[in-house]
């Protein structure tokens, strides 16, 4: 399986490291906005071809699949270009930042028949995979999921501390993780959602704080806090408060409610969520089946984000 990675930022690096750990996976091309960035990435990971032209990169004969990790605002156009070139695509979260673009991506996937996956990596972290087993197979009932996604990001920087060419978004990017995970873990479509947001940043033109509450038809609730104003460690812990215990997930680690770490050996092929996700992408391509978190599967999350955005704009039109 030969890959093109589009984008040389934090997520591009995460996927490159993951693919390097998967037998039979080869990164043949990296494409980036600048030649300097592409060359540096290629040197780091031993990639032969480094380009700035996206169309040329994805149409090459030595590319079977494309992993899109660049600016959210161009995900939909890039995904359509790759799919119409007959390439399979994995689109980093969020797969786009509008319901219309999400519907377009799903429509093009159906027209072309290629494998198209949305990069909701939380589904593939070993910690959340073990919780999925408890909730879906062992009869544990989720009463409340409590999550917070906090950063200190008052300037336009990425997770590596490098300047971004585009602006991140609490709702369409960071809330997207939790909206999808909550629905996935409960096995239900979210039936109620309410949201509030704080003041907009004067230059970034986005809300810097946000709160979202969700509920499923069977009564599970989720309380999500998001902020770019938190001076502390970057992180997204999830607290599962259930009828038979409490567990806390932090990326690829899981503890009980009192902080005792659980052994996750054997839960997933890897202890790295990105590697598990990329393995699922490859397995779906080879098995000619829909992947866990196909773009069609992710559409409900995008539609709910659209409804929340409408709610926020109606209450605080900025």
C-alpha positions in Angstrom: 0.0 0.0 0.0 1.6 3.2 -1.2 0.6 6.5 0.5 0.7 10.2 -0.2 0.6 12.4 2.9 -0.7 15.8 2.3 0.4 18.3 5.0 3.6 18.4 7.1 2.2 19.6 10.4 1.5 17.7 13.7 -1.1 15.3 12.1 1.1 14.6 9.1 3.9 13.6 11.5 1.5 11.4 13.5 0.4 9.5 10.4 4.0 9.2 9.1 5.1 7.6 12.4 2.1 5.3 12.4 2.6 4.1 8.8 6.3 3.5 9.4 5.2 0.9 12.1 2.9 -1.0 9.7 4.4 -3.7 7.6 3.7 -3.2 3.9 2.8 0.4 4.2 5.1 2.8 2.3 5.0 6.6 2.1 6.0 7.4 -1.5 5.0 11.1 -1.7 4.6 14.0 0.7 2.8 17.1 -0.5 3.0 20.4 1.4 2.2 24.1 0.8 5.9 25.0 0.7 8.8 23.1 -0.9 10.9 23.7 2.1 8.3 22.0 4.4 7.9 19.1 2.0 11.6 18.5 1.7 12.2 18.6 5.4 9.3 16.1 6.0 10.6 13.8 3.2 14.1 13.8 4.7 12.8 13.0 8.2 10.8 10.0 7.1 12.9 8.8 4.1 10.3 9.7 1.4 11.5 9.9 -2.1 9.2 12.4 -3.6 8.3 15.9 -2.1 5.9 18.1 -4.0 3.8 21.3 -3.5 1.3 20.5 -6.3 -1.5 18.5 -4.7 -3.2 17.4 -8.0 0.1 16.1 -9.3 0.9 14.3 -6.1 -2.4 12.4 -5.8 -2.6 11.4 -9.5 0.8 9.6 -9.4 0.9 5.9 -10.3 2.9 5.2 -7.1 0.1 6.4 -4.8 -2.8 4.1 -3.8 -4.2 6.2 -1.0 -4.0 9.8 0.3 -4.0 10.9 4.0 -5.2 14.5 4.1 -3.8 16.5 7.1 -3.7 20.0 5.9 -6.0 23.0 6.5 -9.6 22.0 7.3 -10.9 24.5 4.9 -9.5 22.6 1.9 -10.3 19.1 3.1 -13.4 18.7 1.0 -11.8 19.9 -2.3 -8.7 17.7 -1.7 -10.8 14.7 -0.9 -12.9 15.0 -4.0 -9.8 15.5 -6.2 -8.2 12.3 -4.7 -11.4 10.2 -4.9 -12.1 11.2 -8.5 -8.5 10.2 -9.3 -9.4 6.7 -8.0 -7.4 7.1 -4.7 -8.6 6.0 -1.3 -8.7 8.8 1.3 -8.3 9.2 5.0 -9.3 12.7 6.0 -8.0 14.1 9.2 -10.5 15.4 11.7 -12.6 17.3 10.9 -13.3 16.0 7.5 -14.6 19.6 6.7 -16.2 22.5 8.4 -19.7 22.6 6.9 -22.6 20.2 6.5 -22.7 20.9 2.7 -19.1 19.8 2.3 -19.6 16.7 4.4 -22.5 15.7 2.2 -20.4 16.4 -0.9 -17.7 14.1 0.4 -20.1 11.3 1.1 -21.8 11.8 -2.4 -18.4 11.6 -4.2 -17.4 8.5 -2.2 -20.6 6.8 -3.4 -20.0 7.8 -7.0 -16.4 6.7 -7.1 -16.6 3.6 -4.9 -13.2 4.2 -3.2 -12.6 3.7 0.5 -13.0 7.0 2.3 -12.5 7.4 6.1 -12.9 10.2 8.6 -10.0 10.5 11.0 -11.8 10.1 14.3 -8.8 8.7 16.2 -10.6 8.6 19.6 -12.4 5.4 18.3 -9.0 3.8 18.0 -7.2 4.7 21.2 -6.8 1.5 23.2 -8.4 3.2 26.2 -11.6 4.0 24.3 -11.5 0.6 22.6 -11.6 -1.1 26.0 -14.4 1.2 27.1 -16.3 0.3 23.9 -16.0 -3.4 24.8 -17.4 -2.6 28.3 -20.3 -0.5 27.0 -21.2 -2.5 23.9 -20.4 -6.1 24.9 -20.3 -6.3 28.7 -23.5 -4.6 29.7 -21.9 -1.5 31.3 -24.2 1.5 31.1 -22.8 5.0 30.5 -24.6 7.5 32.7 -22.4 10.5 32.0 -19.3 11.2 29.9 -17.5 14.3 31.1 -14.8 15.7 28.8 -12.6 18.7 28.5 -10.4 19.8 25.7 -8.2 22.6 26.9 -5.3 24.4 25.3 -3.5 27.7 25.7 -3.7 29.1 22.2 -4.2 32.8 21.9 -2.0 33.0 18.8 -2.3 31.0 15.6 0.0 28.1 16.4 -0.3 24.3 15.9 0.3 21.5 18.4 4.0 21.6 17.5 4.3 25.3 18.4 4.6 26.3 14.8 2.7 29.1 13.0 -0.5 28.0 11.2 -1.6 29.2 7.8 -5.3 28.6 8.9 -7.3 29.1 12.0 -8.3 26.1 14.2 -11.9 26.0 15.6 -13.2 24.7 19.0 -16.5 23.5 17.5 -15.6 22.0 14.1 -12.3 20.5 15.2 -12.1 19.8 18.9 -15.8 19.3 19.7 -16.0 17.0 16.7 -13.9 14.4 18.6 -16.3 14.2 21.5 -19.5 14.4 19.6 -18.4 11.4 17.5 -17.0 9.5 20.5 -20.1 9.9 22.6 -22.4 8.7 19.9 -20.0 5.8 19.0 -19.6 4.6 22.6 -23.3 4.6 23.4 -24.3 3.2 20.0 -27.0 5.9 19.8 -27.7 8.9 17.7 -27.5 12.1 19.9 -31.1 13.4 20.4 -30.5 16.6 22.3 -27.6 19.2 22.3 -27.2 22.6 23.8 -24.2 25.0 23.6 -22.9 28.3 24.7 -19.7 30.1 23.8 -17.6 32.9 25.1 -16.2 36.1 23.5 -14.5 36.0 20.1 -10.8 36.6 19.8 -10.3 40.0 18.2 -7.8 38.7 15.6 -8.6 35.0 15.2 -12.3 35.8 14.9 -13.3 32.6 16.8 -14.8 31.8 20.2 -12.1 31.0 22.7 -14.4 29.1 25.2 -17.3 26.9 24.6 -19.6 24.5 26.6 -21.7 21.7 25.1 -24.2 19.4 26.7 -25.6 16.3 24.9 -28.1 13.5 25.6 -29.0 10.2 23.9 -32.5 8.7 23.7 -31.8 6.2 26.4 -30.6 8.9 28.8 -26.8 9.0 28.7 -25.5 12.6 28.9 -22.2 14.2 27.9 -20.8 17.5 29.3 -18.0 19.0 27.2 -15.8 22.0 28.1 -13.6 23.5 25.5 -11.1 26.3 25.9 -8.1 28.0 24.2 -7.5 30.0 27.4 -6.3 27.2 29.8 -2.7 27.7 31.0 -1.7 24.1 31.7 -0.9 20.8 30.0 -2.5 20.2 26.6 -5.0 17.3 27.0 -8.4 15.8 26.4 -9.3 13.5 29.3 -12.7 11.7 29.2 -14.4 10.6 32.4 -16.8 7.7 32.0 -19.3 7.6 34.9 -21.1 4.3 34.6 -23.5 2.0 36.6 -20.7 -0.4 37.3 -17.7 1.9 37.8 -15.9 5.0 36.7 -13.0 5.1 34.2 -10.8 7.9 32.9 -9.3 7.9 29.4 -6.4 10.1 28.5 -5.4 9.4 24.9 -3.9 5.8 24.9 -4.1 5.4 28.7 -6.9 4.3 31.0 -7.3 4.5 34.8 -10.1 3.8 37.2 -11.9 6.6 38.9 -9.2 6.9 41.6 -6.2 7.0 39.1 -5.2 3.4 39.2 -3.8 2.5 35.7 -5.4 -0.4 33.8 -3.3 -2.8 31.6 -4.4 -2.3 28.0 -2.1 -5.0 26.5 -3.8 -7.0 23.8 -6.8 -4.6 23.5 -5.7 -3.4 20.1 -2.9 -4.2 17.6 -0.9 -1.2 18.9 -0.8 1.0 21.9 -0.9 4.0 19.5 -4.3 5.2 18.4 -3.0 6.6 15.1 -1.4 3.3 14.2 -4.7 1.4 15.0 -6.6 3.9 12.9 -4.3 3.6 9.9 -4.3 -0.2 10.2 -8.1 -0.1 10.0 -7.9 2.1 6.9 -5.6 -0.3 5.2 -7.6 -3.4 6.2 -10.8 -1.8 4.8 -9.1 -1.1 1.5 -7.8 -4.6 1.2 -11.0 -6.1 2.4 -13.1 -3.9 0.0 -15.4 -2.9 2.9 -16.4 0.2 4.7 -14.0 1.2 7.4 -14.9 1.9 11.0 -15.7 5.6 10.7 -16.3 5.9 7.0 -17.2 9.3 5.8 -20.9 8.2 5.6 -20.7 7.0 9.2 -19.3 10.4 10.3 -22.0 12.4 8.6 -24.3 12.5 11.6 -21.6 14.1 13.7 -21.1 16.8 11.0 -24.8 17.5 10.9 -25.0 17.9 14.7 -22.1 20.3 14.6 -24.0 22.3 12.0 -27.0 22.4 14.3 -24.9 23.5 17.2 -23.3 26.2 15.1 -26.7 27.5 14.0 -27.7 27.6 17.7 -24.6 29.5 18.7 -25.0 32.1 15.9 -28.7 32.6 16.7 -27.9 33.3 20.3 -24.6 35.2 19.7 -24.4 36.4 16.1 -20.8 37.5 15.5 
